[in-house]
Amino acid sequence: MKLVIANKNYSSWSLRAWLALRAVGQPFEEVRVLLDQPDTPAQILAHSPSGRVPCLIDEDLTVWDSLAIIETLAERFPQLWPETVAERAHARAICAEMHSGFTALRSQMPMNIRRALPGRGRTPASEADIARIVAIWEDCRRRYGARGPYLFGAFSAADAMYAPVCFRFMSYAVTPSGAAGAYLANMLAHPAMREWQAGALAETEIVPADELPE
Ligand SMILES: N[C@@H](CCC(=O)N[C@@H](CS)C(=O)NCC(=O)O)C(=O)O
């Protein structure tokens, strides 16, 4: 399998698919296309018909879009979703909510693992997104927390989908208390999260569109 991703410092969508692959233990070749270069569109289009990454290539299968990649992986690795119908429905609902929502958080507090930006990007809309995410995490931990340290106990697609928020909370110093804070700490300590973070810290490229002004 081959996963095409973008800069680890900035590419929140790439992180989701990459973590799902790490979570199932599937070896894969990582192809990194740098954002904001003159040839970026052509480089991405050489792999991904949408012109966006991540894109998974598995023999004759090409899958673009993070959630589609996770669903495709889950056909081979069903452990990516929780065990019961009700829990899978819950997990899918919060993944879809992340995939199509939280636009204020995403635009006002872009993922930027290398930078500490405490307190930046806070507006009523991004604060509302943060409050909803904390409520989602608290609800999951209350219902499934006894089974393990992640949203549905064991690491699942839901954790992969919320992982970029964890790096945002780290950079922008969003510090939820209680169960949500403990979940955030668990995620930031996850070996694959640390591996991705080390990759981001080793990068030097700057993408101005994803940088908040000094
Ligand atoms: N909904 C898509 C979003 C993918 C996306 O927007 N990817 C960005 C990088 S994080 C991209 O490919 N940008 C191309 C560019 O800026 O040229 C997904 O879930 O994969």
The ligand as a Gaussian input file, in Angstrom:
#p B3LYP/6-31G(d) Opt

LIG

0 1
 N      -12.063000      16.189000       2.674000
 C      -10.716000      15.859000       2.226000
 C       -9.848000      17.087000       2.386000
 C       -8.450000      16.914000       1.808000
 C       -7.672000      18.210000       1.724000
 O       -8.240000      19.323000       1.724000
 N       -6.349000      18.068000       1.647000
 C       -5.443000      19.203000       1.499000
 C       -4.214000      19.014000       2.384000
 S       -4.608000      18.865000       4.106000
 C       -4.927000      19.252000       0.077000
 O       -4.766000      18.236000      -0.560000
 N       -4.615000      20.446000      -0.442000
 C       -4.028000      20.559000      -1.737000
 C       -3.408000      21.902000      -1.978000
 O       -3.486000      22.751000      -1.074000
 O       -2.842000      22.075000      -3.050000
 C      -10.231000      14.638000       3.007000
 O      -10.882000      14.264000       3.993000
 O       -9.242000      13.992000       2.636000

